[in-house]
Amino acid sequence: MPYLLEVLREALGSSAKNVRLGNVRCVSSKRGWWTKNLKEDVWNRGGGGWMVGKVNVGKSNLFECIFPKGRKDNVDFKDLREAARQNPVDESTIANQSLEPLPKLDDDHQSASRSLLNIDQKCFGEDALLPPAPLEQPYPVMPIVSSMPGTTTSPIRLLFGGGKGELIDLPGLSRSNLENYVTDEHKSVLVMQQRLKPRQFVLKPGQSLLLGRLIRITPRTPDVTILAYPFMPLHSHVTSTEKAIEIHMQRQPSGVPSVTKPGKGDKMSSAGIFQLKWDVTKKRAGPLTSRAAIGLNTKVLPFVVLSTDILIEGCGWIELVVQIRKRELESLDEPKESENHELNFPAVEVFSPEGKHVGARRPMSAWLIGGQRKASPRKRTVRPRRSMKGVKKALKLARRQNPSETEGN
């Protein structure tokens, strides 16, 4: 959770310096993680709850999980009737109360007030932006949950708690036009529908990474080896940079699986150069920094491990990791004693359609959390010692068949 808050603050920029993010929740409607607590909060808070987000992020699925179905406030109507009998209301006193007349307005003020009232009713009325509220039902029909974008075409309102509140599911906000460069049969592949276990790709000097022939990642720092972990449902392929450029620009035929439409190669351009500037040495150094092993401080190590996450809008991300010596990070332009000395962070250049749909964030280190897990010590198989029983039998059999050779030796 602290990682999510840091990423949100960095995305919001300087405006989020004093913003409180205490109400941020991390839930999973697929696994049912912490949805029960969120349902109780929706019930206790009441009022209007709005489901706002991008297309295919699971709003309708979460709507079904947190909607308080079959619940109403426990109201004892017998006590209400008894209280009304003990404290009756005198209708005559209400009827005889004198009301002061309101001041009369001239014709200009009356016409202006009528026009403002009409504008308010047309533009800001309850039924202007939302459909009419349906009758409350204990177990209403939930919004359709589908992997197709745009399934929720209009707002859906459902009341709960006898008018205590309502939950509103809004249509998904449009992501981008990246799907315009993808063939029709592969558009559904862009949506990550299940948890991925990515492979580790090694980018040596002079090599690039192709993702569905739609995205290309090329290292810009010479003499470094970068590890890439694509958390994306696109086919990944490592090849030389010269060949990757020709394949990405659709100038050369290749057997690499592609999701890009034919004739879109000239639209590929640079989306920017991104530095691997976040230090993940403590997580990546293994037993050197582990408390259960050597437990060294990262300051005494002669190297540093840097990482970053390259984001592809609406598809996923690629985790990039590199190990480099500390002395190679220090800039040669400024002395070490200077407080303003720069660091030569390794960098990569990303190419995408029209140079868009790409971003970067601090690394999640998802490979260490949910990548290929190592087998437990109990399940690890040790290489068995070779049995000498068969060898001895073979030697005895050879002696019996050739006794003369045995005697001569």
Backbone hydrogen bonds in HBPLUS format (Angstrom, degrees):
<---DONOR---> <-ACCEPTOR-->    atom                        ^
c    i                          cat <-CA-CA->   ^        H-A-AA   ^      H-
h    n   atom  resd res      DA  || num        DHA   H-A  angle D-A-AA Bond
n    s   type  num  typ     dist DA aas  dist angle  dist       angle   num
A0005-LEU N   A0001-MET O   3.13 MM   4  6.45 157.8  2.18 154.7 160.4     1
A0006-GLU N   A0002-PRO O   3.02 MM   4  6.25 155.0  2.08 147.4 153.8     2
A0007-VAL N   A0003-TYR O   3.00 MM   4  6.27 159.0  2.04 152.3 157.8     3
A0008-LEU N   A0004-LEU O   2.97 MM   4  6.18 155.2  2.03 146.0 152.9     4
A0009-ARG N   A0005-LEU O   3.00 MM   4  6.22 160.0  2.04 148.3 153.1     5
A0010-GLU N   A0006-GLU O   2.99 MM   4  6.20 159.0  2.03 148.0 153.8     6
A0011-ALA N   A0007-VAL O   2.93 MM   4  6.09 149.6  2.02 143.9 152.5     7
A0012-LEU N   A0008-LEU O   2.94 MM   4  6.13 150.6  2.02 147.5 155.2     8
A0013-GLY N   A0009-ARG O   3.09 MM   4  6.23 131.5  2.34 139.3 150.7     9
A0016-ALA N   A0013-GLY O   3.17 MM   3  5.89 164.3  2.20 118.1 122.5    10
A0017-LYS N   A0014-SER O   3.33 MM   3  5.54 154.6  2.40 115.2 113.9    11
A0019-VAL N   A0016-ALA O   3.47 MM   3  4.85 164.6  2.50  91.3  95.5    12
A0028-SER N   A0033-TRP O   3.20 MM   5  5.02 151.8  2.29 137.3 139.4    13
A0032-GLY N   A0028-SER O   2.74 MM   4  5.47 128.5  2.00 132.3 147.4    14
A0033-TRP N   A0028-SER O   3.03 MM   5  5.02 125.1  2.35 134.4 143.6    15
A0039-LYS N   A0035-THR O   2.90 MM   4  6.12 147.1  2.01 143.7 152.7    16
A0040-GLU N   A0036-LYS O   3.10 MM   4  6.41 154.5  2.17 146.7 152.5    17
A0041-ASP N   A0037-ASN O   3.06 MM   4  6.37 151.0  2.15 143.7 151.7    18
A0042-VAL N   A0038-LEU O   2.99 MM   4  6.25 154.0  2.06 146.9 153.4    19
A0043-TRP N   A0039-LYS O   3.02 MM   4  6.29 154.8  2.08 146.4 153.2    20
A0044-ASN N   A0040-GLU O   2.90 MM   4  6.06 166.4  1.91 152.9 156.3    21
A0045-ARG N   A0041-ASP O   2.92 MM   4  5.85 155.5  1.98 144.5 151.4    22
A0046-GLY N   A0042-VAL O   3.11 MM   4  6.02 161.4  2.15 140.7 145.8    23
A0047-GLY N   A0164-LYS O   3.14 MM 117  6.43 159.5  2.18 141.6 135.2    24
A0166-GLU N   A0047-GLY O   2.82 MM 119  6.21 153.4  1.89 153.0 154.1    25
A0049-GLY N   A0166-GLU O   2.93 MM 117  6.32 152.7  2.00 152.6 161.5    26
A0168-ILE N   A0049-GLY O   2.75 MM 119  6.00 164.7  1.77 171.2 176.4    27
A0051-MET N   A0168-ILE O   2.87 MM 117  6.14 150.3  1.96 169.5 175.4    28
A0170-LEU N   A0051-MET O   3.37 MM 119  5.86 160.1  2.41 142.1 147.3    29
A0173-LEU N   A0053-GLY O   2.96 MM 120  6.09 166.9  1.98 139.6 143.8    30
A0055-VAL N   A0173-LEU O   3.13 MM 118  5.59 130.9  2.38 160.4 146.4    31
A0062-LEU N   A0058-GLY O   3.01 MM   4  6.10 157.2  2.06 143.2 149.4    32
A0063-PHE N   A0059-LYS O   2.80 MM   4  5.98 146.6  1.91 145.4 156.1    33
A0064-GLU N   A0060-SER O   3.14 MM   4  6.39 153.7  2.21 144.0 148.5    34
A0065-CYS N   A0061-ASN O   3.32 MM   4  6.58 142.4  2.47 136.7 146.4    35
A0065-CYS N   A0062-LEU O   3.11 MM   3  5.03 122.5  2.45  92.5 107.3    36
A0066-ILE N   A0062-LEU O   3.05 MM   4  6.23 154.3  2.12 156.4 161.1    37
A0067-PHE N   A0063-PHE O   3.13 MM   4  5.92 127.3  2.42 144.7 153.8    38
A0069-LYS N   A0067-PHE O   2.94 MM   2  5.84 115.4  2.36 116.7 100.3    39
A0070-GLY N   A0138-PRO O   2.64 MM  68  4.14 142.3  1.78 133.7 135.5    40
A0080-LEU N   A0076-ASP O   3.38 MM   4  6.77 151.2  2.47 141.4 149.4    41
A0081-ARG N   A0077-PHE O   3.03 MM   4  6.28 156.7  2.09 149.6 154.5    42
A0082-GLU N   A0078-LYS O   3.05 MM   4  6.29 158.6  2.10 147.1 153.1    43
A0083-ALA N   A0079-ASP O   2.96 MM   4  6.14 154.7  2.02 145.9 152.3    44
A0084-ALA N   A0080-LEU O   3.04 MM   4  6.25 147.5  2.15 142.1 150.7    45
A0085-ARG N   A0081-ARG O   3.06 MM   4  6.37 145.4  2.18 145.4 154.2    46
A0086-GLN N   A0082-GLU O   3.14 MM   4  6.39 156.0  2.20 146.9 152.7    47
A0087-ASN N   A0083-ALA O   3.13 MM   4  6.21 148.6  2.24 142.8 150.4    48
A0095-ALA N   A0091-GLU O   3.02 MM   4  6.28 154.1  2.09 146.7 153.7    49
A0096-ASN N   A0092-SER O   2.97 MM   4  6.10 150.0  2.06 147.6 154.6    50
A0110-GLN N   A0106-ASP O   2.98 MM   4  6.21 155.9  2.04 151.0 158.7    51
A0111-SER N   A0107-ASP O   2.97 MM   4  6.16 162.2  2.00 150.9 154.7    52
A0112-ALA N   A0108-ASP O   3.02 MM   4  6.21 156.7  2.08 145.2 152.0    53
A0113-SER N   A0109-HIS O   2.91 MM   4  6.07 156.9  1.96 146.8 152.9    54
A0114-ARG N   A0110-GLN O   2.97 MM   4  6.19 153.3  2.04 145.8 153.1    55
A0115-SER N   A0111-SER O   3.02 MM   4  6.26 156.6  2.08 146.5 152.1    56
A0116-LEU N   A0112-ALA O   3.02 MM   4  6.24 161.0  2.05 149.1 154.1    57
A0117-LEU N   A0113-SER O   2.92 MM   4  6.07 150.9  2.01 142.6 150.9    58
A0118-ASN N   A0114-ARG O   2.94 MM   4  6.19 152.7  2.02 146.0 153.0    59
A0119-ILE N   A0115-SER O   2.97 MM   4  6.21 158.4  2.02 148.2 154.0    60
A0120-ASP N   A0116-LEU O   2.93 MM   4  6.11 158.6  1.98 146.3 152.2    61
A0121-GLN N   A0117-LEU O   2.99 MM   4  6.17 155.0  2.06 144.2 150.8    62
A0122-LYS N   A0118-ASN O   2.97 MM   4  6.13 149.6  2.07 145.5 153.5    63
A0123-CYS N   A0119-ILE O   2.88 MM   4  5.86 172.1  1.89 155.7 158.3    64
A0124-PHE N   A0120-ASP O   2.96 MM   4  5.04 139.6  2.12 121.3 133.8    65
A0128-ALA N   A0125-GLY O   3.26 MM   3  5.21 161.2  2.30 100.8 106.4    66
A0156-ILE N   A0169-ASP O   2.92 MM  13  5.05 151.2  2.01 136.4 145.9    67
A0169-ASP N   A0156-ILE O   2.89 MM  13  5.05 157.2  1.94 144.8 150.1    68
A0158-LEU N   A0167-LEU O   3.09 MM   9  5.49 150.2  2.18 147.5 156.8    69
A0167-LEU N   A0158-LEU O   2.94 MM   9  5.49 157.7  1.99 154.7 158.5    70
A0160-PHE N   A0165-GLY O   2.99 MM   5  5.67 154.2  2.06 156.5 151.6    71
A0165-GLY N   A0160-PHE O   3.29 MM   5  5.67 157.1  2.35 157.7 154.7    72
A0180-ASN N   A0177-ASN O   3.10 MM   3  5.44 153.7  2.17 105.8 114.0    73
A0181-TYR N   A0178-LEU O   3.09 MM   3  5.82 166.2  2.11 119.8 124.0    74
A0182-VAL N   A0179-GLU O   3.17 MM   3  5.03 165.4  2.20 103.6 107.4    75
A0261-LYS N   A0181-TYR O   2.97 MM  80  5.64 155.1  2.03 135.3 138.3    76
A0183-THR N   A0259-VAL O   3.02 MM  76  5.91 153.9  2.09 146.4 153.8    77
A0186-HIS N   A0183-THR O   3.10 MM   3  5.46 150.7  2.19 108.6 117.5    78
A0189-VAL N   A0186-HIS O   3.08 MM   3  5.19 141.8  2.23  99.5 110.7    79
A0190-LEU N   A0187-LYS O   3.29 MM   3  5.65 145.7  2.42 104.4 112.5    80
A0201-PHE N   A0228-ALA O   2.92 MM  27  5.06 168.4  1.93 154.2 157.2    81
A0228-ALA N   A0201-PHE O   2.82 MM  27  5.06 164.0  1.84 152.0 156.7    82
A0203-LEU N   A0226-ILE O   2.76 MM  23  5.07 174.8  1.77 166.0 166.1    83
A0226-ILE N   A0203-LEU O   3.06 MM  23  5.07 160.8  2.10 141.6 141.8    84
A0207-GLN N   A0204-LYS O   3.05 MM   3  5.63 136.8  2.25 153.3 149.0    85
A0241-THR N   A0206-GLY O   2.96 MM  35  5.70 157.4  2.01 137.9 135.6    86
A0208-SER N   A0239-THR O   2.82 MM  31  5.75 162.3  1.85 171.4 176.4    87
A0239-THR N   A0208-SER O   3.15 MM  31  5.75 159.2  2.20 156.2 162.6    88
A0209-LEU N   A0217-ILE O   2.94 MM   8  5.13 162.9  1.97 147.0 152.3    89
A0217-ILE N   A0209-LEU O   2.93 MM   8  5.13 158.5  1.97 147.1 154.2    90
A0210-LEU N   A0237-HIS O   2.78 MM  27  5.16 172.9  1.79 159.6 162.1    91
A0237-HIS N   A0210-LEU O   2.92 MM  27  5.16 145.8  2.04 148.1 154.7    92
A0211-LEU N   A0215-ILE O   2.89 MM   4  5.09 157.9  1.94 153.5 155.5    93
A0214-LEU N   A0211-LEU O   2.94 MM   3  5.83 169.6  1.95 126.4 129.9    94
A0215-ILE N   A0211-LEU O   3.27 MM   4  5.09 155.0  2.34 130.8 138.1    95
A0212-GLY N   A0235-HIS O   2.69 MM  23  4.99 153.4  1.76 164.1 159.5    96
A0259-VAL N   A0212-GLY O   3.12 MM  47  5.54 157.6  2.18 147.8 141.0    97
A0216-ARG N   A0351-PHE O   3.05 MM 135  5.08 160.0  2.09 143.2 147.3    98
A0351-PHE N   A0216-ARG O   2.81 MM 135  5.08 160.5  1.85 153.1 158.8    99
A0218-THR N   A0349-GLU O   2.91 MM 131  5.26 170.6  1.92 155.8 158.7   100
A0349-GLU N   A0218-THR O   2.80 MM 131  5.26 169.8  1.81 151.5 153.5   101
A0220-ARG N   A0347-ALA O   2.87 MM 127  5.49 174.7  1.87 142.6 141.8   102
A0227-LEU N   A0321-VAL O   2.78 MM  94  5.08 170.4  1.79 161.3 162.7   103
A0321-VAL N   A0227-LEU O   2.89 MM  94  5.08 155.7  1.94 148.1 154.6   104
A0229-TYR N   A0319-GLU O   2.86 MM  90  5.00 145.2  1.98 142.7 153.0   105
A0319-GLU N   A0229-TYR O   3.03 MM  90  5.00 166.3  2.05 135.1 131.7   106
A0231-PHE N   A0317-TRP O   2.77 MM  86  5.33 153.6  1.84 159.5 168.6   107
A0317-TRP N   A0231-PHE O   3.40 MM  86  5.33 152.9  2.47 119.1 122.5   108
A0244-ALA N   A0240-SER O   2.80 MM   4  5.99 154.7  1.86 152.1 160.6   109
A0245-ILE N   A0241-THR O   2.96 MM   4  6.14 152.1  2.03 149.1 154.7   110
A0246-GLU N   A0242-GLU O   3.36 MM   4  6.63 160.3  2.40 142.6 147.0   111
A0247-ILE N   A0243-LYS O   2.97 MM   4  6.22 158.3  2.02 151.3 157.5   112
A0248-HIS N   A0244-ALA O   2.83 MM   4  5.88 161.3  1.86 147.8 153.5   113
A0249-MET N   A0245-ILE O   2.97 MM   4  6.03 153.7  2.04 146.0 152.4   114
A0251-ARG N   A0246-GLU O   2.87 MM   5  5.10 161.2  1.91 161.8 161.8   115
A0250-GLN N   A0247-ILE O   3.11 MM   3  4.99 156.0  2.17 100.0 106.6   116
A0267-LYS N   A0264-LYS O   3.14 MM   3  5.47 156.9  2.20 109.2 116.4   117
A0268-MET N   A0265-GLY O   3.29 MM   3  5.75 169.2  2.31 113.6 116.8   118
A0354-GLU N   A0267-LYS O   2.70 MM  87  5.39 171.1  1.71 150.8 153.9   119
A0269-SER N   A0352-SER O   3.04 MM  83  5.80 169.2  2.05 155.3 152.7   120
A0352-SER N   A0269-SER O   2.99 MM  83  5.80 152.4  2.07 169.2 162.3   121
A0271-ALA N   A0350-VAL O   2.73 MM  79  5.57 177.5  1.73 160.2 160.8   122
A0350-VAL N   A0272-GLY O   3.23 MM  78  6.10 162.8  2.26 173.3 173.9   123
A0274-PHE N   A0348-VAL O   2.83 MM  74  5.50 158.6  1.88 167.5 169.5   124
A0348-VAL N   A0274-PHE O   2.94 MM  74  5.50 157.2  2.00 149.5 154.9   125
A0276-LEU N   A0346-PRO O   2.81 MM  70  5.60 166.2  1.83 161.8 162.3   126
A0278-TRP N   A0307-SER O   3.34 MM  29  5.37 150.3  2.43 153.8 154.6   127
A0307-SER N   A0278-TRP O   2.89 MM  29  5.37 142.7  2.03 142.2 154.3   128
A0280-VAL N   A0305-VAL O   2.86 MM  25  5.54 171.0  1.87 156.1 159.1   129
A0284-ARG N   A0280-VAL O   3.01 MM   4  6.12 149.4  2.11 150.7 160.1   130
A0285-ALA N   A0281-THR O   2.87 MM   4  5.51 136.6  2.06 154.4 156.8   131
A0294-ILE N   A0287-PRO O   3.17 MM   7  6.08 146.6  2.29 151.4 161.4   132
A0296-LEU N   A0288-LEU O   2.64 MM   8  5.71 161.0  1.67 160.1 157.0   133
A0293-ALA N   A0290-SER O   3.19 MM   3  5.37 156.7  2.24 103.1 110.2   134
A0295-GLY N   A0290-SER O   2.91 MM   5  4.78 105.8  2.48 140.1 145.8   135
A0300-VAL N   A0297-ASN O   3.18 MM   3  5.86 152.1  2.26 118.3 124.3   136
A0301-LEU N   A0298-THR O   3.39 MM   3  5.40 154.5  2.46  99.0 106.2   137
A0326-LYS N   A0302-PRO O   3.16 MM  24  6.06 169.3  2.18 140.0 140.6   138
A0304-VAL N   A0324-ILE O   2.88 MM  20  5.65 155.4  1.94 159.2 165.9   139
A0324-ILE N   A0304-VAL O   3.01 MM  20  5.65 168.1  2.02 162.5 164.8   140
A0306-LEU N   A0322-VAL O   2.87 MM  16  5.44 156.9  1.92 164.4 168.0   141
A0322-VAL N   A0306-LEU O   2.94 MM  16  5.44 154.9  2.00 156.2 160.1   142
A0308-THR N   A0320-LEU O   3.11 MM  12  5.53 144.1  2.25 145.9 153.2   143
A0320-LEU N   A0308-THR O   2.96 MM  12  5.53 177.6  1.96 173.5 174.3   144
A0309-ASP N   A0361-ARG O   3.25 MM  52  5.45 173.0  2.25 155.9 154.6   145
A0361-ARG N   A0309-ASP O   3.12 MM  52  5.45 143.2  2.26 145.2 154.8   146
A0310-ILE N   A0318-ILE O   2.91 MM   8  5.10 168.6  1.92 148.4 147.8   147
A0318-ILE N   A0310-ILE O   2.84 MM   8  5.10 148.3  1.94 139.7 150.3   148
A0311-LEU N   A0359-GLY O   2.78 MM  48  4.87 159.6  1.82 126.9 132.7   149
A0359-GLY N   A0311-LEU O   3.03 MM  48  4.87 149.3  2.12 133.2 138.1   150
A0312-ILE N   A0316-GLY O   2.97 MM   4  5.54 177.2  1.97 153.5 152.6   151
A0315-CYS N   A0312-ILE O   3.03 MM   3  5.57 169.1  2.04 137.4 138.8   152
A0316-GLY N   A0312-ILE O   3.29 MM   4  5.54 167.3  2.31 147.0 150.0   153
A0313-GLU N   A0357-HIS O   3.01 MM  44  5.10 167.8  2.03 139.8 143.8   154
A0328-GLU N   A0325-ARG O   3.16 MM   3  5.43 136.3  2.36 101.3 112.8   155
A0329-LEU N   A0326-LYS O   3.05 MM   3  5.28 145.0  2.18 102.8 113.1   156
A0344-ASN N   A0329-LEU O   2.57 MM  15  4.72 158.7  1.61 139.4 145.0   157
A0331-SER N   A0342-GLU O   3.04 MM  11  5.43 140.5  2.20 167.7 155.6   158
A0338-SER N   A0335-PRO O   3.24 MM   3  5.57 153.1  2.31 105.6 113.3   159
A0345-PHE N   A0343-LEU O   3.06 MM   2  5.73 126.5  2.36 105.3  90.2   160
A0355-GLY N   A0352-SER O   3.09 MM   3  4.97 169.2  2.10 117.3 117.2   161
A0356-LYS N   A0353-PRO O   3.28 MM   3  6.24 158.3  2.33 127.2 128.8   162
A0368-LEU N   A0365-SER O   3.22 MM   3  5.69 130.0  2.49 106.5 116.8   163
A0370-GLY N   A0366-ALA O   2.73 MM   4  5.68 169.0  1.75 155.1 157.6   164
A0371-GLY N   A0367-TRP O   3.00 MM   4  4.25 131.8  2.24 119.3 119.7   165
A0379-LYS N   A0376-SER O   2.96 MM   3  5.38 132.7  2.19 110.5 122.9   166
A0380-ARG N   A0376-SER O   3.13 MM   4  6.31 121.6  2.48 149.5 165.3   167
A0392-LYS N   A0388-MET O   3.07 MM   4  6.26 161.3  2.11 152.0 155.4   168
A0393-LYS N   A0389-LYS O   3.26 MM   4  6.50 158.3  2.31 145.1 150.7   169
A0394-ALA N   A0390-GLY O   3.01 MM   4  6.19 153.0  2.08 142.9 150.2   170
A0395-LEU N   A0391-VAL O   3.00 MM   4  6.29 150.5  2.08 147.8 155.6   171
A0396-LYS N   A0392-LYS O   3.03 MM   4  6.29 159.5  2.07 149.7 154.7   172
A0397-LEU N   A0393-LYS O   2.97 MM   4  6.16 158.0  2.02 147.9 153.9   173
A0398-ALA N   A0394-ALA O   3.01 MM   4  6.18 150.3  2.10 141.3 149.1   174
A0399-ARG N   A0395-LEU O   3.04 MM   4  6.30 150.9  2.12 146.3 153.7   175
A0400-ARG N   A0396-LYS O   3.11 MM   4  6.38 152.7  2.19 147.0 153.8   176
A0401-GLN N   A0397-LEU O   3.14 MM   4  6.34 152.5  2.22 143.9 150.9   177
A0402-ASN N   A0398-ALA O   3.12 MM   4  6.16 153.5  2.19 146.3 152.5   178
A0406-THR N   A0402-ASN O   3.37 MM   4  6.62 155.6  2.44 145.3 151.9   179
A0407-GLU N   A0403-PRO O   3.04 MM   4  6.27 155.4  2.10 149.7 155.1   180
A0408-GLY N   A0404-SER O   3.01 MM   4  6.21 155.0  2.08 146.1 153.1   181
A0409-ASN N   A0405-GLU O   3.11 MM   4  6.31 146.6  2.23 141.8 149.4   182
